[in-house]
Amino acid sequence: MDEKDLKIINLLVSNARIPKTKIAKEMNVTEAAVRKRISNLEKREEILGYKAIINYKKVGLSASLTGVDVEPDKLWKVVEELKNLESVKSLWLTTGDHTIMAEIIAKSVQELSEIHQKIAEMVGVKRVCPSIITDIVK
């Protein structure tokens, strides 16, 4: 990955819908070069996908960023179970307070609570630490 790839990634992180023509103009390269670089970033799985940032409150959904502490020998089993939950939208392995961080979206706080309980009952899960998202500020 070079400086041009990093520039493309930074532009896409700021706005995943930025037109390739605008990226090309900002970088002083052709649109074809931008398309090729993005395609290569995707093939190398350096770009994993594109997501909309949703205002959960306005659309009537509830969301949490949830820390999950896991027994080390059960980590990958728990990861696979979490990946299979439709309500888990993003999943990260982390250092620090929690082994796993999960973004969970549900229809209500009650449903979030039920999902957190389901996670807590998974074999290998030691602790579930949900933080309900109350507002998005950036």
C-alpha positions in Angstrom: 0.0 0.0 0.0 1.4 3.4 -1.0 0.5 7.0 -0.3 -2.1 7.1 -3.1 -3.9 4.1 -1.7 -3.9 5.7 1.7 -5.3 8.9 0.2 -8.1 6.9 -1.4 -8.9 5.1 1.8 -9.0 8.4 3.8 -11.4 9.9 1.2 -13.6 6.9 1.3 -13.6 6.8 5.1 -14.9 10.4 5.1 -17.5 9.7 2.4 -17.9 6.2 1.0 -20.1 7.7 -1.8 -17.6 10.2 -3.0 -17.5 9.9 -6.9 -14.4 8.4 -8.3 -14.1 11.4 -10.6 -13.8 13.6 -7.5 -11.1 11.3 -6.0 -9.2 11.4 -9.3 -9.4 15.2 -9.5 -8.2 15.6 -5.9 -5.3 13.2 -6.5 -4.5 14.5 -9.9 -4.8 11.0 -11.5 -7.3 9.5 -14.0 -10.6 8.0 -12.9 -9.4 4.7 -14.4 -6.4 4.7 -12.1 -8.7 5.3 -9.1 -11.1 2.5 -10.2 -8.1 0.1 -10.5 -6.7 1.1 -7.2 -10.0 0.7 -5.4 -10.5 -2.7 -7.1 -7.1 -3.8 -5.9 -7.8 -2.6 -2.4 -11.0 -4.6 -2.4 -9.3 -7.8 -3.9 -6.6 -7.6 -1.1 -9.4 -7.2 1.4 -8.0 -3.9 2.6 -11.4 -2.4 1.8 -14.0 -4.9 3.2 -17.1 -3.0 2.2 -19.1 0.2 2.4 -21.7 1.1 5.0 -24.3 3.8 5.6 -24.1 5.7 8.9 -27.6 5.5 10.3 -29.2 7.8 12.9 -30.7 4.9 14.9 -33.0 7.2 16.9 -34.6 8.8 13.9 -35.3 5.5 12.2 -36.7 3.9 15.4 -33.9 1.4 16.0 -31.7 0.8 19.1 -28.0 0.1 19.0 -25.1 -0.8 21.3 -21.4 -1.1 21.2 -20.9 -4.2 23.3 -17.7 -5.5 24.8 -17.5 -9.3 25.1 -14.9 -11.0 27.3 -14.1 -14.5 26.2 -12.1 -17.5 27.5 -9.0 -17.6 25.2 -9.6 -21.2 24.1 -13.2 -20.4 23.0 -12.4 -17.2 21.1 -12.9 -18.4 17.6 -16.0 -20.4 18.5 -17.6 -17.3 20.0 -16.5 -15.1 17.0 -18.2 -17.5 14.6 -21.4 -17.5 16.7 -21.4 -13.7 16.8 -20.8 -13.5 13.1 -23.9 -15.6 12.6 -26.2 -13.3 14.6 -28.1 -11.0 12.1 -28.2 -8.2 14.7 -24.4 -8.0 14.9 -23.4 -5.6 12.2 -19.7 -5.2 13.0 -17.2 -7.2 15.0 -13.7 -6.4 16.2 -11.0 -8.2 18.1 -9.5 -5.8 20.5 -6.9 -5.2 23.2 -7.7 -3.4 26.3 -10.9 -3.8 28.3 -12.6 -6.4 26.1 -11.6 -9.3 23.9 -14.3 -8.5 21.3 -16.3 -5.4 20.5 -19.6 -5.8 18.6 -21.9 -3.2 17.1 -25.5 -4.6 17.6 -28.6 -3.1 16.1 -32.1 -4.1 17.2 -35.7 -2.9 17.0 -35.9 -1.9 20.6 -33.8 -1.6 23.8 -35.7 -4.7 25.0 -34.6 -6.7 22.0 -31.0 -5.4 22.5 -31.2 -6.8 26.1 -32.4 -10.1 24.8 -29.5 -10.3 22.3 -27.0 -9.4 25.1 -28.5 -12.2 27.2 -28.1 -14.6 24.3 -24.5 -13.6 23.9 -23.9 -14.0 27.7 -25.2 -17.6 27.4 -22.7 -18.6 24.7 -20.1 -21.2 25.8 -16.9 -19.4 26.5 -18.3 -15.9 27.2 -17.2 -14.6 30.6 -18.9 -11.2 30.5 -21.0 -8.9 28.3 -20.6 -5.2 28.7 -23.1 -3.3 26.6 -23.1 0.5 26.0 -26.4 1.6 24.5 -25.9 4.3 21.8 -28.0 7.4 22.8 -27.0 9.8 20.0 -24.5 10.0 17.1 -22.4 13.2 17.3 -20.0 12.6 14.4 
